[in-house]
């Protein structure tokens, strides 16, 4: 397997994952062109850090993971990896610390859905990006309400997922990945299918395993990172599929 192409810089790693939804207007400051420029050039400066702080959904999770692991910099590469991919840092998250952070951010907005957020934490959720996608965003509730196509598409694209590269040509990778499916009651991963993903920043090679965010290759994964992403995705899907789970109103991106 090709060694992982992680940059030494946590901010650049963050930019690679954060750019796709930012370009679509889902989250972060209104300057996706600057974020792409940083990711493409591989240049870090205070401006990139300022852009990262503008992601109201992701930034507090980075602060939380850093605090739980006694790391001063929320953009430390290990912290950024924990949020987008998953690593042992998430296992060091005290339930009370996570609960208090979510209370500060979401209790007032969530209203009568607040207990559902706390139940997610009690059931084992951690501050991983896929927790935010499955248990904070409203899309699962829309599925349960009978709207399927668009909510399922957004859930599938917005989650960080994995796939294996089949070929690469002109900055586009053909990747075999398992899509997210809905059977009327639960979310599950379907049989692998081929899809195209842009890779203007990362240069994956055939047989590499990669992390995908929307229609974009964000990183080449090591075996450890692949297993971590699979593990934390399964964990958050199990929480989202628990009996009685419903959706929350949209909070932040």
Secondary structure, 3 states (H helix, E strand, C coil): CCCCCCCCCHHHHHHHHHHHHHHCCCCCCCCHHHHHHHHHHCCCCHHHHHHHHCCCCHHHHHHHHHHHCCCCCCCCHHHHHHHHCCCHHHHHCCHHHHHHHHHHHHHHHHHHHHHHHHHHHHCCCCCCHHHHHHHHCCHHHHHHCCCCHHHHHHHHHHCCEEEEEEEEECCEEEEEEEEEEECCCCEEEEEEEEEEEECCCCCCCCCCEEEECCCEEEEECCHHHHHHHHHHHHHHHHHHCCCCCCCCCCCCC
